[in-house]
Amino acid sequence: MHDSDNSERPAHRHDDDICTNESNNPTLESMVNARLSRREMLVGGLGAAAAFTAGSAGLLTSADAKALPAGFSLSFNPVAKSLADVVSVPAGYSVTVLTPTGEALTPSTPAYVGDGSETGDSYAFRSGDHHDGMYYFGLSADGSRPDPRNSRRGLLCVNHENITQPFLHPNGATVVGGVRTVADEVIKEMNAHGVSITELVPGPSRATPVAFNRNSRFNRRITSLTDMVLSGPVAGDPQLVTRYSPNGTRTRGTVNNCANGFTPWGTYLTCEENWAFYFRRSATDNASRSAAEVVALNRYGLTQGAAGNYGWTTVVPQDPNDTRFSRWDATVTGATAADDFRNAPNTFGWVVEIDPYDPQSTPRKRTAMARFFHEGAWPANFVPGRPLVYYMGCDSRGEYIYKYVSEALLDPRDFARGDRLAVGDKYLDRGTLYVARFDATGTGSWIPLVFGTNGLDPNNAIYPFSSQADVLLHARLAADSVGATKMDRPEWGAVNRTNGEVYFTLTNNSQRGVGTGPVVDAANPRSYADQKGAVTQRGNVNGHIIRFREAGNNSSATAFRWDIFGFGAEAGSDPATVNLSGLTDVNDFSSPDGLWFGRDTNDSNGLLWIQTDDGAYTDVTNCMLLAAVPGKVGDGGAVTINGQQTFVGAKASGSRLRRFLVGPKGCELTGLDTTPDGRVLFVNIQHPGENTPASQIGSPELYESHFPGGGLSRPRSATLAIVKDDFGIVGL
């Protein structure tokens, strides 16, 4: 869904549908004779890593992670497709709603009323909107220290990606002549973004094993107004200088926090996705910029004339020194960068590390992990003596898959340290960034993005890189320059702890094989027409899930072997060109987005969970959550789709992939985790009722959804806690 100036547009904005990649990277077909041989992809096996307790994560190496038994089949009854405004789960499961949008997180914060009258300042102490990626961090029974194995008491970190603007205010947003005139409304919207940290304690019954503790000292909001440290190679660079931080080492806030990650020393990683679209630039700003600046701004979607989401910059504050609104205006207005916010966009697009156990700590933006539209950051298996590795996707059409490899080698003694952000300095501030190339042979390579190599220098024809900080700051342009493979919206990743294989959702791409859009290739092989009512949808309509195995099962290797785990499709679509995974009514899906493997501290660790964020199949069913037995790279074979050869995993039988949950109307299913024992599954319902026009805010009977309150209540994003009625491990 594209942004529009139409006042009747749906309340949620889908900026990740925008494509800014106009590079002419080579197709896979032109790279069959790749540098790396197939034999190199297949050498090696599991390393001889020993098991260790990983601080607050409680993770094991792949050599010791439990695997599902051979021939394992899913046993829960598959949930039917549904258009109902409810959460549907299998028989024998129960659902509890936790901390929906607006929920007061402290005893002194007034209770949520539900009519939009809550103040903007109060949202600094309320659960934010658009719940997304999340992670559970265990606490000791007395709440005094981290305990990675405790499943009854812990801290839940939840991202708040965006807002459904009309529902936050009594009568929708107040706009007069294109100008926001109520500052409190805008402050509310800024505070509704970011991250929530809330404490969970034992609940009143087995059906409700965890409950929110409003009195906890750990409860905390991190918003788009929170002070942040810029850390790593780009910190202090002249391109990060702003009026807020004349030395370029700090910034204010985090925004569009989509997916997430975690560290073995017990910190949370939140990732900034579509941050560029919150900024304004005047229609004549290019004249005040260098040619290189214009190239970079355009590549990140911040073209001159951009209005900025929600019109935050149009508020006129009472205090002329109040820059909370003007800081979203990236127009050159002052004599130097220290006099305005021309560089403010450069302080966004990073991975942000947060210490959930220390409410007084200041989050740090880890610039060594590069700047792009971060969907999330997913760690490879933690192996002592090897580098720390994170996989990352840039969620826009035609963007790339990256990985970060730390310079420091993992030392388990660091994982129990109390100075957790200092540990982050050690592992996350120095390392090498790579971007993926998927070759037509079913192999691939990681290309280093290092200044002075692969043409990343001042003579580069795309962008004149001046330093490694410049490469990291403009990682998209660096990836363009080295011939990385354009993918169909790389969203969530997940690592199978039992064998180290890496999965990525490629949600969809309406431009694949259409007009001047990228042609199909082996890793993105489908382009087809699909009918939704009277609308013909084209491109890679339903998306797919790709997976790869690093050479030697070493996550820091520079070569891998890949195949496609599964294709999204309607059950009745053509099995030769669209439904190549053999989906049926018990497991057909569209637009895979969220992706997660169960924790390796319990027997569910071998299950793969898949969430959807769909608009293509929503005339038949709301978005959903599925469970899968993942198999392994190479368990299928080569197939040809309309002349394009690719590599496809084993067919998806109903015993190996089935629907576990269907959400309410208009929602996206996103964000997953469990308690360490696997007996509580946390799932987020994001933006229910998002297709309600802003003009209908005064007619609650016309709302698309009333989840979770029912009746005529306003819809709210929320976290679900799902348990088996016998309190067994969820999914098994």
C-alpha positions in Angstrom: 0.0 0.0 0.0 1.4 3.3 -1.0 1.3 6.7 0.8 -1.3 9.0 -0.5 -2.5 12.6 0.2 -6.0 11.3 0.1 -7.7 12.1 3.3 -9.6 8.8 3.0 -6.4 6.7 3.1 -6.3 3.9 5.6 -4.8 5.0 8.9 -1.7 2.9 8.7 1.1 3.8 6.3 3.1 1.1 4.4 6.3 2.9 3.6 8.2 -0.4 3.0 6.3 -0.7 -0.3 8.5 2.1 -1.7 11.4 1.2 -4.0 14.5 3.5 -4.3 16.9 1.0 -5.7 17.6 2.0 -9.3 21.0 0.2 -9.5 21.8 -2.1 -12.4 23.2 -4.9 -10.4 23.8 -8.0 -12.5 21.2 -10.8 -12.6 21.9 -14.2 -11.3 21.9 -15.6 -14.8 25.0 -13.5 -15.7 26.9 -14.9 -12.7 26.6 -18.7 -13.2 30.4 -18.9 -13.3 30.7 -17.5 -9.8 34.0 -17.3 -8.0 33.0 -20.0 -5.5 32.6 -23.6 -6.5 29.7 -25.8 -5.4 32.1 -28.1 -3.6 33.2 -25.2 -1.4 29.6 -24.8 -0.3 29.4 -28.4 0.9 32.5 -28.9 2.9 32.6 -29.1 6.6 30.1 -30.0 9.3 29.2 -29.0 12.8 31.9 -27.4 14.8 33.2 -28.8 18.0 31.8 -26.0 20.1 30.9 -26.6 23.7 27.6 -25.7 25.3 27.5 -22.6 27.5 25.0 -20.5 29.4 24.7 -17.3 27.5 24.0 -14.6 30.1 20.4 -13.5 29.9 19.7 -15.4 26.6 20.2 -18.9 27.9 21.2 -20.2 24.5 23.2 -23.2 23.5 25.4 -23.8 20.4 23.9 -25.8 17.6 25.9 -28.8 18.5 23.9 -29.2 21.7 20.4 -27.8 20.7 17.6 -30.3 20.9 16.2 -31.4 17.5 12.6 -32.6 16.8 12.5 -36.4 16.6 12.8 -37.9 13.1 9.4 -38.0 11.4 7.9 -35.5 13.8 4.4 -34.3 12.8 2.5 -31.3 14.1 -0.3 -32.5 16.4 -2.6 -29.5 17.0 -5.7 -29.1 14.9 -5.1 -26.6 12.1 -7.1 -23.4 12.4 -9.4 -22.5 9.5 -9.0 -19.4 7.4 -11.3 -16.7 8.8 -12.5 -13.1 8.3 -14.0 -12.8 11.8 -12.9 -10.1 14.2 -11.5 -12.5 16.7 -8.3 -14.4 17.5 -8.7 -18.0 16.5 -6.3 -20.7 18.0 -6.5 -24.5 18.0 -8.7 -26.4 20.4 -6.9 -26.8 23.7 -5.3 -23.4 23.8 -6.2 -20.2 25.7 -5.3 -16.5 25.0 -4.7 -13.6 27.3 -4.3 -10.0 26.2 -1.3 -8.1 27.7 -0.6 -4.3 27.6 -2.6 -3.1 24.6 -2.0 0.4 23.2 -2.5 3.1 25.9 -2.2 0.8 28.8 -0.8 2.7 31.8 2.6 1.3 32.8 3.0 3.0 36.2 0.7 3.4 39.2 0.6 7.2 38.8 -0.4 7.2 35.1 -4.2 7.5 34.7 -6.0 4.5 33.4 -6.7 4.2 29.7 -10.0 5.7 28.9 -10.3 4.7 25.2 -11.7 7.8 23.7 -8.4 9.4 22.7 -8.4 11.9 25.5 -5.2 10.6 27.1 -2.5 13.3 27.1 0.6 13.2 24.9 2.9 13.4 27.8 1.2 10.5 29.5 2.1 8.3 26.5 5.7 8.4 27.8 4.3 6.1 30.5 1.8 4.0 28.4 2.2 1.1 26.1 2.8 2.4 22.6 1.1 1.6 19.4 1.7 -1.0 16.6 3.3 -3.7 18.8 6.0 -5.5 16.8 9.3 -7.4 17.5 9.8 -8.5 21.1 12.0 -10.6 23.5 11.5 -12.0 27.0 14.4 -11.6 29.5 14.1 -13.7 32.7 14.3 -12.3 36.2 15.1 -14.1 39.4 12.1 -15.0 41.6 12.7 -12.0 43.8 13.2 -9.6 40.9 16.7 -8.6 42.0 18.8 -10.0 39.1 18.8 -11.5 35.7 17.8 -15.2 35.5 17.7 -16.4 31.9 15.9 -19.7 32.9 13.0 -18.2 34.8 9.7 -18.5 32.9 7.4 -17.1 35.5 9.0 -13.7 36.1 10.8 -11.6 33.5 10.9 -8.5 31.4 9.2 -8.2 28.0 10.7 -5.8 25.5 8.2 -4.8 22.8 8.8 -2.6 19.7 6.1 0.0 18.7 6.7 0.4 15.0 4.1 3.0 14.0 0.7 4.5 14.9 -2.9 4.2 13.7 -3.2 8.0 13.9 -7.0 8.6 14.0 -7.6 6.2 17.0 -5.1 8.0 19.2 -7.2 11.2 19.3 -10.8 12.0 20.2 -11.7 13.1 16.6 -8.6 12.0 14.7 -5.7 14.3 14.1 -6.4 18.1 14.0 -5.1 19.6 10.8 -6.0 23.1 9.7 -4.9 24.2 6.3 -2.3 21.4 6.2 -0.8 22.4 9.5 -0.9 20.4 12.8 -2.2 22.9 15.4 -2.4 20.8 18.6 1.1 20.2 19.9 -0.1 17.6 22.5 -1.5 15.4 19.7 1.9 15.3 18.0 3.7 14.7 21.3 1.3 11.7 21.8 2.2 10.3 18.4 5.9 10.7 19.0 5.6 8.9 22.4 3.5 6.1 20.9 6.5 5.1 18.9 9.6 3.3 20.3 9.9 0.5 22.8 8.1 -0.7 25.9 9.8 -2.6 28.7 7.4 -4.2 31.2 7.7 -6.7 34.0 5.7 -10.0 33.9 5.0 -11.9 37.1 3.2 -15.1 37.9 -0.4 -15.0 36.9 -3.5 -16.1 38.8 -4.0 -19.5 37.1 -2.5 -22.0 34.8 -4.5 -20.5 32.0 -3.1 -17.1 32.8 0.5 -18.0 34.0 1.9 -14.5 33.5 0.5 -11.1 34.4 1.6 -7.5 33.9 3.1 -5.8 37.0 2.2 -2.1 36.9 4.2 -1.5 40.0 7.6 -2.7 38.7 10.6 -0.4 38.8 11.7 -1.9 35.5 8.6 -0.6 33.5 9.9 1.9 31.0 9.2 3.6 27.7 11.8 4.5 25.2 10.3 6.8 22.5 11.2 9.1 19.6 12.1 11.7 22.2 14.5 9.7 24.3 18.2 10.7 24.4 20.5 8.2 22.6 24.3 7.7 22.3 25.7 7.2 18.8 28.4 4.6 19.2 30.9 2.9 16.8 32.8 4.0 13.7 30.3 6.6 12.5 30.0 8.4 15.8 31.4 11.9 15.7 31.5 12.0 11.9 30.7 15.4 10.5 27.7 13.9 8.7 26.0 13.3 12.1 26.4 16.8 13.5 23.1 18.4 14.4 21.8 21.3 16.5 21.0 18.7 19.1 24.5 17.3 19.1 27.2 19.6 17.6 29.9 16.9 18.0 27.8 14.2 16.3 27.8 11.7 19.2 24.2 11.8 20.3 20.7 12.0 18.9 17.1 12.1 20.2 14.9 9.1 19.9 14.2 6.0 17.9 11.4 5.5 15.4 9.7 2.9 13.2 11.0 0.1 15.4 10.2 -3.0 13.5 11.8 -6.3 14.3 14.5 -6.9 16.9 17.4 -9.0 18.1 19.1 -9.9 21.4 22.6 -10.4 22.7 24.0 -13.3 24.9 24.9 -10.7 27.6 21.3 -9.8 28.2 20.5 -6.7 26.1 17.8 -6.0 23.6 18.3 -4.8 20.0 15.6 -2.7 18.4 15.9 -1.9 14.7 14.9 1.3 12.9 13.1 0.6 9.6 11.2 3.2 7.6 12.6 6.2 9.5 13.3 8.3 6.4 9.6 9.0 5.8 9.2 10.9 9.0 11.4 13.7 7.8 10.5 16.8 5.7 12.7 18.4 3.1 11.8 21.6 1.3 11.1 21.5 -2.5 14.3 23.5 -3.1 16.7 21.8 -0.6 18.8 20.1 -3.3 20.3 23.5 -4.2 21.9 23.7 -0.7 23.3 20.2 -0.9 26.4 18.7 -2.6 25.8 16.3 -5.5 26.9 13.3 -3.3 24.4 14.3 -0.6 21.5 14.4 -3.1 22.4 10.9 -4.3 22.5 9.6 -0.8 19.2 11.3 0.3 17.4 10.0 -2.8 18.7 6.5 -2.3 17.1 6.4 1.1 13.8 7.8 -0.1 14.2 11.3 1.4 13.7 13.3 -1.8 13.4 17.1 -1.8 9.7 18.1 -1.3 9.1 15.2 1.1 6.3 16.3 3.5 7.2 14.0 6.4 4.8 11.5 7.9 2.0 12.9 10.0 3.1 16.6 9.5 5.0 16.7 12.8 7.2 19.6 11.6 4.2 21.9 11.0 3.6 22.4 14.7 4.6 25.9 15.9 5.8 25.5 19.5 5.2 28.2 22.2 8.9 28.1 23.2 11.2 29.0 20.2 13.9 26.8 21.7 11.6 23.7 21.6 13.0 21.7 18.8 10.9 18.5 19.2 9.0 19.4 16.0 11.6 21.1 13.9 14.1 18.3 14.4 12.1 16.3 11.8 12.8 19.0 9.2 16.0 18.0 7.3 16.0 21.1 5.2 19.2 23.2 5.3 18.3 26.4 7.1 21.3 27.4 9.2 24.8 28.5 8.5 26.3 25.2 9.5 25.1 21.7 10.3 25.2 22.6 14.0 22.6 25.2 13.4 19.8 23.0 12.0 18.8 19.3 11.5 20.0 18.7 7.9 21.9 15.7 9.2 19.2 14.4 11.5 18.2 11.6 9.1 21.8 10.3 9.4 21.2 9.6 13.1 18.5 7.1 12.2 18.5 3.7 10.4 20.6 1.9 13.0 20.4 -1.0 15.3 19.8 0.3 18.9 21.0 -1.6 22.0 19.0 -1.3 25.2 19.7 -2.7 28.6 16.3 -3.8 29.9 17.7 -4.5 33.4 18.9 -0.9 34.0 16.1 1.7 33.7 18.7 4.5 34.0 20.9 3.4 31.1 21.0 5.3 27.8 20.4 3.3 24.6 23.3 3.1 22.1 22.9 3.2 18.3 25.5 0.7 17.0 26.8 2.3 13.8 29.2 -0.6 12.9 26.0 -2.6 12.0 25.3 0.0 9.2 22.5 2.3 8.3 19.6 1.1 6.1 16.0 0.2 6.7 16.7 -2.4 9.4 13.9 -5.0 9.7 15.8 -6.8 12.5 19.1 -8.3 13.7 19.1 -12.0 14.2 22.1 -13.7 15.8 23.8 -16.9 14.5 24.5 -19.6 17.1 26.8 -18.3 19.8 30.1 -20.2 19.7 32.9 -19.4 22.1 36.1 -18.4 20.4 34.3 -17.4 17.2 33.0 -14.0 16.1 29.5 -12.8 17.0 27.4 -12.8 13.8 24.1 -11.0 13.1 21.9 -11.4 10.0 19.9 -8.3 8.9 17.4 -7.5 6.1 16.6 -4.1 4.5 12.8 -4.1 4.1 12.0 -2.5 0.8 11.5 -3.8 -2.7 14.7 -4.7 -4.4 16.9 -4.4 -1.3 19.5 -6.7 0.3 20.4 -9.2 3.0 23.4 -8.3 5.2 25.4 -9.8 8.0 27.7 -8.3 10.6 30.7 -10.2 11.9 32.4 -8.9 15.1 36.1 -8.3 15.3 36.1 -9.6 18.9 35.8 -13.4 19.5 33.1 -14.6 21.9 34.2 -15.0 25.5 31.4 -16.5 27.7 32.8 -14.7 30.7 31.4 -11.5 29.2 27.9 -12.8 29.3 27.4 -12.5 33.0 28.9 -9.0 33.3 26.8 -6.3 34.9 28.1 -3.5 32.5 26.1 -4.9 29.6 26.3 -1.9 27.3 30.1 -1.9 27.8 30.1 -5.5 26.6 28.1 -4.3 23.6 30.9 -1.8 22.9 33.3 -4.7 22.6 31.3 -6.8 20.2 29.1 -4.4 18.3 31.3 -1.4 17.7 34.0 -3.1 15.6 33.4 -5.7 12.9 32.9 -6.3 9.2 29.7 -5.7 7.3 28.8 -8.0 4.4 26.1 -8.1 1.8 24.7 -11.3 0.1 24.9 -12.3 -3.5 22.7 -15.3 -4.5 24.1 -17.1 -7.5 22.1 -19.1 -10.1 23.8 -22.3 -9.1 22.2 -22.5 -5.7 25.3 -21.1 -4.1 26.1 -17.6 -2.8 28.7 -15.4 -1.4 29.1 -12.6 1.2 30.8 -9.5 -0.2 32.6 -7.3 2.3 31.6 -3.7 2.4 35.0 -2.3 3.4 36.4 1.1 2.4 39.1 0.8 -0.2 38.0 -2.6 -1.5 35.6 -3.7 -4.2 35.5 -0.1 -5.6 34.3 1.5 -2.4 36.5 4.6 -2.7 36.3 8.2 -3.8 36.4 7.2 -7.5 33.2 5.1 -7.2 30.8 5.9 -10.1 27.7 5.6 -7.9 28.8 7.5 -4.8 32.3 8.9 -3.8 33.0 7.0 -0.6 35.5 8.9 1.6 35.9 6.5 4.6 34.6 3.4 6.3 32.1 5.6 8.2 30.8 6.8 4.8 30.4 3.2 3.7 28.4 2.3 6.8 26.3 5.5 6.7 25.4 4.8 3.0 25.3 1.0 3.1 22.6 0.8 0.4 24.9 2.6 -2.0 27.8 0.4 -1.1 25.7 -2.7 -1.7 24.6 -1.3 -5.0 28.2 -0.8 -6.0 29.4 -4.4 -5.3 26.6 -6.2 -7.2 24.5 -7.6 -4.3 21.3 -9.4 -5.2 18.1 -7.4 -5.2 15.6 -9.3 -3.1 11.8 -9.2 -2.8 11.5 -7.2 0.5 13.8 -9.0 3.0 12.0 -8.9 6.2 12.4 -11.2 9.2 15.3 -13.7 9.6 15.6 -16.6 11.9 18.4 -19.1 12.7 17.6 -22.8 13.2 19.6 -23.5 16.4 19.8 -27.3 15.6 21.8 -26.9 12.4 22.7 -23.2 12.1 20.7 -22.7 8.9 19.3 -19.2 8.3 15.8 -18.3 7.0 14.6 -15.0 5.6 11.1 -14.0 4.6 10.8 -12.2 1.2 7.4 -10.8 1.8 6.4 -9.8 -1.8 7.3 -7.5 -4.7 4.8 -6.0 -7.0 7.6 -4.9 -9.3 9.3 -8.3 -9.8 9.1 -9.0 -13.5 6.7 -6.2 -14.2 7.5 -3.3 -16.5 10.9 -1.8 -15.6 11.1 -3.7 -12.3 13.8 -6.3 -11.7 13.6 -9.4 -13.8 13.0 -12.8 -12.1 16.1 -14.7 -11.0 16.8 -17.9 -9.2 16.4 -16.5 -5.7 13.4 -14.5 -6.7 11.9 -16.7 -9.4 8.2 -15.9 -9.6 6.2 -13.2 -11.4 2.6 -13.9 -12.1 -0.9 -12.4 -12.1 -3.3 -13.0 -9.3 -6.9 -11.9 -9.2 -8.4 -10.3 -6.0 -11.9 -9.4 -6.8 -11.8 -7.0 -9.8 -8.2 -6.2 -9.1 -5.3 -7.9 -11.0 -2.3 -8.2 -8.8 1.1 -8.8 -10.4 4.7 -9.6 -9.6 5.7 -11.8 -6.7 2.2 -11.4 -5.1 2.4 -13.9 -2.3 6.1 -13.9 -1.4 8.4 -16.7 -0.3 10.9 -17.8 2.3 14.6 -18.4 1.4 17.1 -20.2 3.5 20.9 -20.8 3.4 23.6 -22.9 5.1 27.0 -21.3 5.6 30.0 -23.1 4.3 31.4 -25.5 7.0 28.4 -24.4 9.2 30.6 -21.5 10.2 28.5 -18.3 10.4 31.5 -16.1 9.6 32.1 -17.9 6.3 32.0 -16.0 3.1 30.2 -18.7 1.1 26.8 -20.5 1.4 24.4 -22.8 -0.2 20.7 -21.8 -0.6 17.2 -22.9 -1.6 13.7 -21.7 -1.1 12.0 -23.2 1.9 8.5 -22.3 0.8 6.3 -20.2 -1.5 3.3 -18.3 -0.3 0.3 -19.1 -2.5 -3.5 -19.7 -2.5 -4.3 -23.4 -2.2 -6.0 -23.4 -5.6 -3.3 -21.6 -7.6 -1.3 -23.2 -10.4 1.1 -25.8 -8.9 3.6 -25.5 -11.7 4.1 -21.7 -11.6 2.7 -20.4 -8.2 1.8 -23.0 -5.6 5.1 -24.8 -5.9 5.1 -25.8 -2.2 1.9 -27.8 -2.6 -0.1 -25.7 0.0 -3.6 -26.8 0.9 -6.5 -25.2 2.8 -4.8 -26.1 6.1 -1.6 -24.2 5.4 -1.9 -21.8 2.5 -0.7 -18.3 3.2 0.4 -15.0 1.6 3.1 -12.4 2.4 5.3 -14.1 5.0 6.7 -11.5 7.4 7.6 -12.5 11.0 9.8 -15.6 11.4 11.1 -17.2 14.5 12.5 -20.5 15.9 11.5 -21.7 19.3 14.1 -21.2 22.1 16.7 -23.9 22.4 16.1 -24.2 26.1 13.0 -26.4 25.5 11.7 -29.1 23.1 10.0 -26.6 20.8 13.3 -25.1 19.6 13.1 -27.0 16.3 9.7 -25.5 15.3 9.7 -22.6 12.8 6.9 -20.0 13.3 5.7 -17.9 10.3 3.6 -14.8 10.5 1.9 -12.9 7.7 1.4 -9.2 6.8 -0.8 -9.5 3.8 -3.0 -7.5 1.5 -3.2 -9.9 -1.4 -5.3 -12.7 0.2 -7.3 -10.7 2.7 -10.6 -11.2 0.7 -10.4 -14.8 1.9 -8.7 -14.7 5.3 -7.2 -12.3 7.9 -3.5 -12.5 8.6 -2.2 -15.6 10.4 0.5 -17.5 12.3 1.7 -20.9 11.1 4.0 -23.5 12.6 6.4 -25.6 10.5 8.8 -28.5 10.7 11.7 -26.8 8.8 13.7 -29.6 7.2 17.1 -28.6 5.8 18.7 -27.0 2.8 18.7 -29.4 -0.1 15.7 -31.5 1.0 14.0 -30.7 -2.3 15.5 -30.1 -5.7 15.8 -28.0 -8.8 12.6 -26.9 -10.6 11.9 -24.6 -13.5 9.2 -21.9 -13.4 8.4 -20.4 -16.8 11.9 -21.0 -17.9 13.6 -19.8 -14.7 15.5 -22.5 -12.8 15.5 -22.4 -9.0 15.9 -24.6 -6.0 12.9 -25.5 -3.9 12.6 -27.3 -0.5 10.4 -30.3 0.2 6.7 -30.0 -0.3 4.7 -28.6 2.6 2.4 -31.4 3.8 -0.3 -30.6 6.4 1.6 -32.6 9.0 4.7 -30.4 8.6 3.1 -27.0 8.1 -0.2 -25.9 9.4 -2.1 -22.8 10.5 -1.9 -22.1 14.3 -3.7 -18.7 14.6 -5.8 -16.3 12.6 -6.0 -12.7 13.8 -8.8 -10.1 13.9 -9.7 -7.9 11.0 -7.1 -5.5 9.5 -4.3 -6.8 11.6 -0.7 -7.9 11.0 0.7 -10.8 13.0 4.2 -9.8 14.1 6.6 -10.4 16.9 7.2 -13.8 18.6 8.9 -15.2 21.6 8.2 -17.7 24.4 9.2 -18.1 28.0 12.3 -20.2 28.3 10.3 -23.3 29.1 8.2 -22.9 25.9 4.9 -23.0 27.8 3.9 -19.4 27.1 3.9 -18.1 23.5 3.9 -14.3 23.0 2.5 -13.0 19.8 1.7 -9.4 18.8 -1.5 -8.2 17.0 -0.5 -5.0 15.2 -2.9 -2.3 13.8 -6.3 -4.2 13.9 -8.9 -2.1 12.1 -6.2 -0.3 10.1 -8.4 0.0 7.0 -10.9 2.2 8.8 -11.0 5.6 7.0 -10.1 8.6 9.1 -13.4 10.1 8.3 -15.2 7.3 10.2 -13.6 8.0 13.6 -16.9 9.4 14.9 -18.8 6.3 13.8 -17.6 3.4 15.9 -20.1 1.0 14.4 -18.2 1.4 11.1 -14.8 0.5 12.5 -13.2 -2.4 10.7 -12.3 -4.0 14.0 -13.0 -3.6 17.7 -10.3 -5.9 19.0 -9.5 -6.5 21.8 -12.3 -4.7 23.7 -15.2 -5.8 21.6 -18.5 -3.9 21.5 -18.0 -0.4 19.9 -14.5 0.1 21.4 -11.6 1.5 19.4 -9.2 -1.2 18.1 -5.8 -1.4 19.8 -2.6 -3.3 19.1 -1.7 -5.7 21.8 0.5 -8.6 23.0 -1.1 -12.0 23.3 0.1 -14.7 25.8 -1.0 -18.1 24.5 -0.9 -21.3 26.6 -1.9 -24.9 26.2 -4.8 -25.8 28.5 -2.6 -28.6 30.0 0.3 -26.2 30.3 2.4 -28.2 27.9 4.9 -26.8 25.4 3.1 -24.6 22.9 3.1 -26.2 19.4 4.0 -29.7 20.4 
